[in-house]
Amino acid sequence: MVGSALVRQLKNTGYTNIICKSHNELDLTRQSDVEEFFASEKPEYVLISAAKVGGIRANSAYPVEFATQNAYIGLNVITSAHHNGVKKLLYLSSACCYPNSAPMPVNETDLFCGAPEKTNEAYAMAKNLCLRLCEYYKSEYNDDFIAVMPANCYGEGDCFDPLHSHVIPSLIMKYHEAKQNGMKQVEIWGTGKVLREFIYVDDLADACIYAMENYSGQGHLNIGTGEEISILDLAKLIGSTVGYEGRIVFDTTKPDGKMRNLIDSSKLLDLGWKPKYSIENGIRRVYDYFLSK
């Protein structure tokens, strides 16, 4: 999802010499393959959006895969970028890697003020390691490697698999199927009270390219909209967008995850970047994309 949006935005911005490899062409978890790719292609600028991602269910079920694959991807690409003289690199992490104990809205300096959310721990530990590695290469070798922490991302190209999808595509699938099958209610994990900040993927891609062109600081950057929505209100919005008129039932025996996850994006906003898409416009675009597929 994010990689495709980055390519779209790069092309829209005027960049043409873009090197892209699918997972079948280049397995980023294999160190030798990554080293061979960098030695052959010699890229000047690198944006790392590749990751093993999923919602609470997938993170809880497969911690080994989330920890190892994300660690391998980041370590292999970042170290190869250094060894091959890459001019600039951007590493994409996620705001879900911030600890539960962080004050709201979460500032960039709060990353290591506590432990990550338990349902997300394996993913967060791997991503935080790679984010820190960018900072280490900058401080020790003066490499222009930066990292960003976006809010929950959604959009065109999202994963609509029931086991691995995040909350927005998961709800879109549930409501669409409920409408198609005439179901009277939809069941959702948790209490519905948790608050989340979401960013449309085209806004995220635009912010990443803006950061590549305008930021070379030591610490990472948060990328968000500054707006929160409860899972209950999100469910109502998606239900309305899909046209489903049944009931919402929350399974309170299932985990909520972090109760709130709003990030402070003032550092990036002060550089001059602003988001373009509201949550309402974004959800409509995602549902249109879902229907087209």
Disulfide bonds with the S-S distance in Angstrom:
none
